[in-house]
Amino acid sequence: MSLPPCPQCQSEFVYQDQRLLVCPECAHEWDPSIVEPEEGVAIKDANGNPLAEGDRVTLIKDLKVKGSSQVMKIGTRAFIRRIKDGKDHQLDCRVDGAGEMMITASFVKKA
């Protein structure tokens, strides 16, 4: 069984001491069974609230639907299916009355 490298200094000389792993180079000790959350880009709504998959959101301004003459009005509700890390459209949503589409997070607020 190979042990993972040290999360602080990336040293390969890690040894196990009972249930903890220890790095002899930087003296860092950690429990490998505890999974720490990955640090990622937190997507936030227009008010600064963090958004998560499964949240319900409301549009804060009228948005034109690209490629059609349809306009989504202020107050239209949507359900976040997935969050993608992207420049333009971060939220893959199911919008009431419009179907599936991608929306920019700065145009919604948490419902």
N, CA, C and O atoms as a DFTB+ gen file, in Angstrom:
444 C
 N C O
     1  1       0.836      -1.182       0.000
     2  2       0.000       0.000       0.000
     3  2       0.881       1.245       0.000
     4  3       1.705       1.426       0.897
     5  1       0.714       2.080      -0.978
     6  2       1.504       3.309      -1.019
     7  2       0.739       4.421      -0.311
     8  3      -0.486       4.508      -0.395
     9  1       1.471       5.246       0.370
    10  2       0.866       6.342       1.121
    11  2       0.861       7.608       0.274
    12  3       1.760       7.804      -0.544
    13  1      -0.131       8.468       0.455
    14  2      -0.183       9.705      -0.321
    15  2       0.912      10.669       0.128
    16  3       1.393      10.571       1.257
    17  1       1.309      11.597      -0.737
    18  2       2.321      12.578      -0.332
    19  2       1.755      13.561       0.695
    20  3       0.540      13.681       0.856
    21  1       2.636      14.244       1.370
    22  2       2.246      15.225       2.386
    23  2       1.452      16.361       1.726
    24  3       1.889      16.897       0.708
    25  1       0.297      16.737       2.286
    26  2      -0.494      17.808       1.687
    27  2       0.133      19.190       1.834
    28  3      -0.257      20.119       1.126
    29  1       1.101      19.342       2.745
    30  2       1.720      20.652       2.925
    31  2       2.967      20.830       2.072
    32  3       3.107      21.836       1.377
    33  1       3.876      19.857       2.119
    34  2       5.150      20.036       1.417
    35  2       5.341      19.078       0.246
    36  3       6.361      19.137      -0.441
    37  1       4.367      18.192       0.012
    38  2       4.392      17.212      -1.077
    39  2       5.537      16.206      -0.971
    40  3       5.942      15.624      -1.977
    41  1       6.053      16.002       0.219
    42  2       7.118      15.031       0.440
    43  2       6.592      13.613       0.253
    44  3       5.459      13.312       0.627
    45  1       7.409      12.753      -0.321
    46  2       7.033      11.354      -0.529
    47  2       7.419      10.469       0.649
    48  3       7.020       9.305       0.687
    49  1       8.180      10.979       1.605
    50  2       8.671      10.203       2.731
    51  2       7.694      10.245       3.900
    52  3       8.043      10.697       4.991
    53  1       6.488       9.781       3.676
    54  2       5.430       9.789       4.678
    55  2       5.365       8.417       5.334
    56  3       5.516       7.391       4.670
    57  1       5.141       8.411       6.636
    58  2       4.970       7.141       7.329
    59  2       3.705       7.186       8.173
    60  3       3.180       8.255       8.483
    61  1       3.227       5.994       8.540
    62  2       1.997       5.895       9.303
    63  2       2.315       5.650      10.767
    64  3       3.140       4.799      11.099
    65  1       1.647       6.410      11.650
    66  2       1.770       6.259      13.086
    67  2       0.365       6.039      13.636
    68  3      -0.388       6.991      13.838
    69  1       0.022       4.784      13.876
    70  2      -1.321       4.340      14.244
    71  2      -2.304       4.781      13.161
    72  3      -2.210       4.293      12.035
    73  1      -3.244       5.684      13.454
    74  2      -4.197       6.067      12.413
    75  2      -3.796       7.350      11.685
    76  3      -4.451       7.733      10.715
    77  1      -2.738       8.018      12.130
    78  2      -2.288       9.255      11.508
    79  2      -1.150       9.006      10.525
    80  3      -0.387       8.051      10.668
    81  1      -1.050       9.870       9.540
    82  2       0.106       9.892       8.650
    83  2       0.987      11.059       9.066
    84  3       0.488      12.125       9.426
    85  1       2.307      10.853       9.015
    86  2       3.247      11.858       9.490
    87  2       4.285      12.125       8.404
    88  3       4.780      11.201       7.758
    89  1       4.604      13.403       8.215
    90  2       5.657      13.792       7.280
    91  2       6.910      14.107       8.099
    92  3       6.865      14.984       8.962
    93  1       8.029      13.414       7.851
    94  2       9.237      13.671       8.632
    95  2       9.937      14.970       8.244
    96  3      10.754      15.482       9.010
    97  1       9.632      15.503       7.075
    98  2      10.305      16.722       6.624
    99  2       9.708      17.994       7.219
   100  3      10.444      18.899       7.613
   101  1       8.367      18.068       7.286
   102  2       7.742      19.287       7.814
   103  2       6.992      19.038       9.125
   104  3       6.450      19.974       9.711
   105  1       6.957      17.797       9.584
   106  2       6.320      17.394      10.841
   107  2       4.799      17.567      10.818
   108  3       4.171      17.706      11.868
   109  1       4.223      17.559       9.644
   110  2       2.763      17.669       9.517
   111  2       2.135      16.302       9.774
   112  3       2.603      15.288       9.257
   113  1       1.066      16.282      10.579
   114  2       0.328      15.056      10.877
   115  2      -1.106      15.246      10.415
   116  3      -1.684      16.313      10.620
   117  1      -1.694      14.216       9.789
   118  2      -3.072      14.293       9.351
   119  2      -3.700      12.920       9.341
   120  3      -3.021      11.896       9.276
   121  1      -5.024      12.931       9.408
   122  2      -5.801      11.702       9.388
   123  2      -6.301      11.494       7.954
   124  3      -7.092      12.299       7.464
   125  1      -5.858      10.434       7.275
   126  2      -6.256      10.244       5.879
   127  2      -7.725       9.893       5.698
   128  3      -8.244      10.003       4.587
   129  1      -8.420       9.468       6.772
   130  2      -9.827       9.115       6.643
   131  2     -10.731      10.348       6.602
   132  3     -11.879      10.263       6.166
   133  1     -10.217      11.485       7.052
   134  2     -10.986      12.729       7.014
   135  2     -10.721      13.400       5.677
   136  3      -9.598      13.807       5.380
   137  1     -11.771      13.506       4.880
   138  2     -11.645      14.124       3.572
   139  2     -11.980      15.596       3.718
   140  3     -13.083      15.960       4.126
   141  1     -11.020      16.433       3.380
   142  2     -11.246      17.862       3.474
   143  2     -11.914      18.339       2.199
   144  3     -11.622      17.813       1.125
   145  1     -12.811      19.330       2.286
   146  2     -13.487      19.815       1.096
   147  2     -12.498      20.466       0.136
   148  3     -11.573      21.171       0.541
   149  1     -12.724      20.207      -1.144
   150  2     -11.848      20.785      -2.139
   151  2     -12.133      22.268      -2.247
   152  3     -13.285      22.702      -2.218
   153  1     -11.073      23.027      -2.369
   154  2     -11.247      24.453      -2.519
   155  2     -11.515      24.755      -3.974
   156  3     -10.688      24.474      -4.842
   157  1     -12.637      25.311      -4.230
   158  2     -13.009      25.648      -5.588
   159  2     -13.548      27.064      -5.626
   160  3     -13.621      27.750      -4.607
   161  1     -13.910      27.469      -6.775
   162  2     -14.479      28.789      -6.928
   163  2     -15.936      28.724      -6.473
   164  3     -16.726      27.944      -7.006
   165  1     -16.278      29.531      -5.503
   166  2     -17.648      29.566      -5.013
   167  2     -18.448      30.505      -5.905
   168  3     -18.090      31.671      -6.069
   169  1     -19.524      29.999      -6.475
   170  2     -20.390      30.803      -7.316
   171  2     -21.391      31.499      -6.403
   172  3     -22.036      30.856      -5.576
   173  1     -21.520      32.823      -6.556
   174  2     -22.406      33.600      -5.698
   175  2     -23.441      34.324      -6.537
   176  3     -23.205      34.659      -7.698
   177  1     -24.600      34.560      -5.921
   178  2     -25.666      35.272      -6.615
   179  2     -25.415      36.778      -6.565
   180  3     -24.359      37.214      -6.106
   181  1     -26.372      37.570      -7.031
   182  2     -26.222      39.023      -7.089
   183  2     -26.068      39.652      -5.710
   184  3     -25.478      40.725      -5.587
   185  1     -26.589      39.003      -4.670
   186  2     -26.500      39.529      -3.304
   187  2     -25.287      39.003      -2.545
   188  3     -25.072      39.383      -1.394
   189  1     -24.492      38.138      -3.163
   190  2     -23.306      37.590      -2.512
   191  2     -23.539      36.298      -1.769
   192  3     -22.640      35.824      -1.074
   193  1     -24.717      35.710      -1.890
   194  2     -25.006      34.434      -1.238
   195  2     -24.443      33.293      -2.076
   196  3     -24.595      33.302      -3.298
   197  1     -23.797      32.311      -1.451
   198  2     -23.264      31.183      -2.220
   199  2     -24.393      30.319      -2.779
   200  3     -25.396      30.079      -2.106
   201  1     -24.220      29.859      -4.007
   202  2     -25.211      29.016      -4.664
   203  2     -24.718      27.582      -4.701
   204  3     -23.516      27.329      -4.785
   205  1     -25.657      26.640      -4.636
   206  2     -25.329      25.217      -4.697
   207  2     -26.306      24.533      -5.637
   208  3     -27.379      25.056      -5.937
   209  1     -25.913      23.355      -6.095
   210  2     -26.793      22.582      -6.957
   211  2     -28.045      22.217      -6.173
   212  3     -27.971      21.810      -5.014
   213  1     -29.203      22.370      -6.824
   214  2     -30.468      22.078      -6.176
   215  2     -31.153      23.299      -5.596
   216  3     -32.300      23.203      -5.159
   217  1     -30.487      24.445      -5.579
   218  2     -31.100      25.670      -5.065
   219  2     -32.129      26.210      -6.044
   220  3     -32.050      25.960      -7.247
   221  1     -33.088      26.947      -5.521
   222  2     -34.059      27.657      -6.344
   223  2     -33.637      29.121      -6.365
   224  3     -33.281      29.689      -5.333
   225  1     -33.681      29.724      -7.547
   226  2     -33.276      31.113      -7.714
   227  2     -34.359      31.874      -8.464
   228  3     -35.240      31.281      -9.086
   229  1     -34.276      33.208      -8.394
   230  2     -35.202      34.104      -9.069
   231  2     -34.394      35.106      -9.881
   232  3     -33.365      35.593      -9.413
   233  1     -34.845      35.421     -11.093
   234  2     -34.159      36.408     -11.932
   235  2     -34.353      37.801     -11.353
   236  3     -35.431      38.124     -10.855
   237  1     -33.305      38.631     -11.418
   238  2     -33.398      39.985     -10.872
   239  2     -33.537      41.036     -11.966
   240  3     -33.688      42.219     -11.663
   241  1     -33.487      40.626     -13.237
   242  2     -33.685      41.560     -14.340
   243  2     -34.223      40.804     -15.540
   244  3     -34.100      39.581     -15.618
   245  1     -34.820      41.531     -16.478
   246  2     -35.304      40.914     -17.705
   247  2     -34.108      40.450     -18.529
   248  3     -33.137      41.187     -18.700
   249  1     -34.187      39.226     -19.034
   250  2     -33.102      38.674     -19.848
   251  2     -33.637      38.223     -21.194
   252  3     -34.640      37.513     -21.264
   253  1     -32.968      38.633     -22.260
   254  2     -33.319      38.154     -23.592
   255  2     -32.718      36.774     -23.775
   256  3     -31.586      36.525     -23.361
   257  1     -33.475      35.875     -24.397
   258  2     -32.986      34.535     -24.667
   259  2     -32.268      34.585     -26.006
   260  3     -32.853      34.952     -27.025
   261  1     -31.003      34.213     -25.993
   262  2     -30.187      34.278     -27.194
   263  2     -30.754      33.369     -28.289
   264  3     -31.049      32.200     -28.043
   265  1     -30.901      33.911     -29.485
   266  2     -31.379      33.123     -30.610
   267  2     -32.882      33.069     -30.746
   268  3     -33.401      32.351     -31.601
   269  1     -33.600      33.825     -29.909
   270  2     -35.055      33.855     -30.041
   271  2     -35.549      35.240     -29.639
   272  3     -34.775      36.086     -29.193
   273  1     -36.845      35.453     -29.805
   274  2     -37.428      36.743     -29.435
   275  2     -38.015      36.694     -28.023
   276  3     -38.643      37.654     -27.575
   277  1     -37.814      35.600     -27.338
   278  2     -38.363      35.408     -25.995
   279  2     -37.587      36.235     -24.971
   280  3     -36.369      36.384     -25.079
   281  1     -38.295      36.770     -23.977
   282  2     -37.684      37.515     -22.872
   283  2     -38.143      36.881     -21.568
   284  3     -39.336      36.663     -21.358
   285  1     -37.192      36.589     -20.700
   286  2     -37.530      36.087     -19.366
   287  2     -37.650      37.292     -18.446
   288  3     -36.726      38.100     -18.352
   289  1     -38.773      37.413     -17.776
   290  2     -39.092      38.580     -16.963
   291  2     -38.493      38.485     -15.556
   292  3     -38.136      37.408     -15.080
   293  1     -38.398      39.645     -14.912
   294  2     -37.968      39.715     -13.516
   295  2     -38.898      38.836     -12.682
   296  3     -40.111      38.847     -12.888
   297  1     -38.341      38.084     -11.753
   298  2     -39.133      37.250     -10.866
   299  2     -39.349      35.832     -11.367
   300  3     -39.930      35.005     -10.665
   301  1     -38.880      35.545     -12.588
   302  2     -39.007      34.185     -13.105
   303  2     -38.162      33.257     -12.239
   304  3     -37.009      33.560     -11.931
   305  1     -38.739      32.137     -11.851
   306  2     -38.039      31.190     -10.975
   307  2     -37.288      30.151     -11.798
   308  3     -37.690      29.808     -12.910
   309  1     -36.189      29.656     -11.231
   310  2     -35.392      28.622     -11.882
   311  2     -34.858      27.674     -10.818
   312  3     -34.749      28.027      -9.643
   313  1     -34.528      26.468     -11.253
   314  2     -33.972      25.424     -10.392
   315  2     -32.569      25.107     -10.916
   316  3     -32.415      24.752     -12.085
   317  1     -31.544      25.230     -10.065
   318  2     -30.158      24.986     -10.481
   319  2     -29.912      23.482     -10.540
   320  3     -30.010      22.791      -9.526
   321  1     -29.592      22.981     -11.727
   322  2     -29.287      21.558     -11.898
   323  2     -27.809      21.299     -11.691
   324  3     -27.433      20.354     -10.997
   325  1     -26.965      22.132     -12.288
   326  2     -25.510      21.979     -12.165
   327  2     -24.871      23.345     -12.099
   328  3     -25.413      24.326     -12.607
   329  1     -23.711      23.401     -11.467
   330  2     -22.916      24.623     -11.445
   331  2     -21.629      24.333     -12.189
   332  3     -20.923      23.371     -11.886
   333  1     -21.332      25.174     -13.161
   334  2     -20.119      25.020     -13.958
   335  2     -19.227      26.220     -13.718
   336  3     -19.706      27.341     -13.542
   337  1     -17.935      25.979     -13.714
   338  2     -16.983      27.065     -13.545
   339  2     -16.701      27.643     -14.926
   340  3     -15.970      27.045     -15.716
   341  1     -17.265      28.775     -15.209
   342  2     -17.079      29.396     -16.509
   343  2     -17.162      30.900     -16.397
   344  3     -17.588      31.434     -15.372
   345  1     -16.755      31.583     -17.451
   346  2     -16.788      33.036     -17.450
   347  2     -18.202      33.572     -17.584
   348  3     -18.656      34.373     -16.767
   349  1     -18.896      33.119     -18.628
   350  2     -20.169      33.729     -18.972
   351  2     -21.354      33.131     -18.237
   352  3     -22.058      33.846     -17.524
   353  1     -21.589      31.848     -18.393
   354  2     -22.780      31.219     -17.842
   355  2     -22.360      30.113     -16.883
   356  3     -21.830      29.084     -17.301
   357  1     -22.604      30.336     -15.583
   358  2     -22.170      29.379     -14.571
   359  2     -23.256      28.398     -14.171
   360  3     -22.947      27.317     -13.670
   361  1     -24.517      28.743     -14.377
   362  2     -25.612      27.936     -13.855
   363  2     -26.371      27.233     -14.974
   364  3     -26.855      27.876     -15.906
   365  1     -26.473      25.912     -14.876
   366  2     -27.291      25.121     -15.787
   367  2     -28.624      24.945     -15.069
   368  3     -28.711      24.213     -14.083
   369  1     -29.669      25.621     -15.566
   370  2     -30.935      25.706     -14.847
   371  2     -32.108      25.179     -15.658
   372  3     -32.060      25.097     -16.886
   373  1     -33.163      24.824     -14.933
   374  2     -34.467      24.559     -15.528
   375  2     -35.324      25.769     -15.153
   376  3     -35.684      25.952     -13.990
   377  1     -35.646      26.592     -16.155
   378  2     -36.370      27.839     -15.931
   379  2     -37.857      27.608     -16.160
   380  3     -38.252      26.993     -17.151
   381  1     -38.676      28.101     -15.245
   382  2     -40.127      27.976     -15.378
   383  2     -40.599      28.697     -16.636
   384  3     -40.337      29.888     -16.804
   385  1     -41.291      27.984     -17.518
   386  2     -41.843      28.570     -18.724
   387  2     -40.867      28.700     -19.871
   388  3     -41.275      29.087     -20.966
   389  1     -39.585      28.393     -19.671
   390  2     -38.599      28.550     -20.741
   391  2     -37.798      27.280     -20.992
   392  3     -37.184      27.152     -22.052
   393  1     -37.784      26.342     -20.056
   394  2     -37.049      25.096     -20.230
   395  2     -35.635      25.159     -19.683
   396  3     -35.338      25.919     -18.762
   397  1     -34.762      24.337     -20.276
   398  2     -33.371      24.229     -19.829
   399  2     -32.513      25.310     -20.489
   400  3     -32.601      25.530     -21.697
   401  1     -31.683      25.983     -19.686
   402  2     -30.744      26.957     -20.245
   403  2     -29.664      27.315     -19.234
   404  3     -29.775      27.028     -18.041
   405  1     -28.617      27.950     -19.750
   406  2     -27.508      28.410     -18.913
   407  2     -27.746      29.875     -18.568
   408  3     -28.156      30.666     -19.418
   409  1     -27.483      30.229     -17.304
   410  2     -27.701      31.596     -16.828
   411  2     -26.462      32.056     -16.072
   412  3     -25.797      31.265     -15.404
   413  1     -26.164      33.343     -16.186
   414  2     -25.070      33.936     -15.432
   415  2     -25.518      34.160     -13.987
   416  3     -26.623      34.645     -13.743
   417  1     -24.663      33.809     -13.040
   418  2     -25.020      33.872     -11.614
   419  2     -25.303      35.287     -11.127
   420  3     -26.049      35.460     -10.163
   421  1     -24.736      36.293     -11.759
   422  2     -24.945      37.666     -11.291
   423  2     -26.336      38.203     -11.621
   424  3     -26.691      39.296     -11.179
   425  1     -27.140      37.447     -12.398
   426  2     -28.489      37.870     -12.745
   427  2     -29.565      37.159     -11.942
   428  3     -30.748      37.268     -12.266
   429  1     -29.178      36.434     -10.902
   430  2     -30.150      35.717     -10.076
   431  2     -29.917      36.014      -8.595
   432  3     -28.843      36.451      -8.182
   433  1     -30.968      35.758      -7.815
   434  2     -30.833      35.781      -6.357
   435  2     -31.477      34.529      -5.814
   436  3     -32.383      33.967      -6.430
   437  1     -31.009      34.091      -4.654
   438  2     -31.544      32.888      -4.030
   439  2     -32.999      33.109      -3.633
   440  3     -33.348      34.145      -3.068
   441  1     -33.839      32.130      -3.931
   442  2     -35.265      32.265      -3.596
   443  2     -35.532      31.684      -2.225
   444  3     -36.672      31.700      -1.760
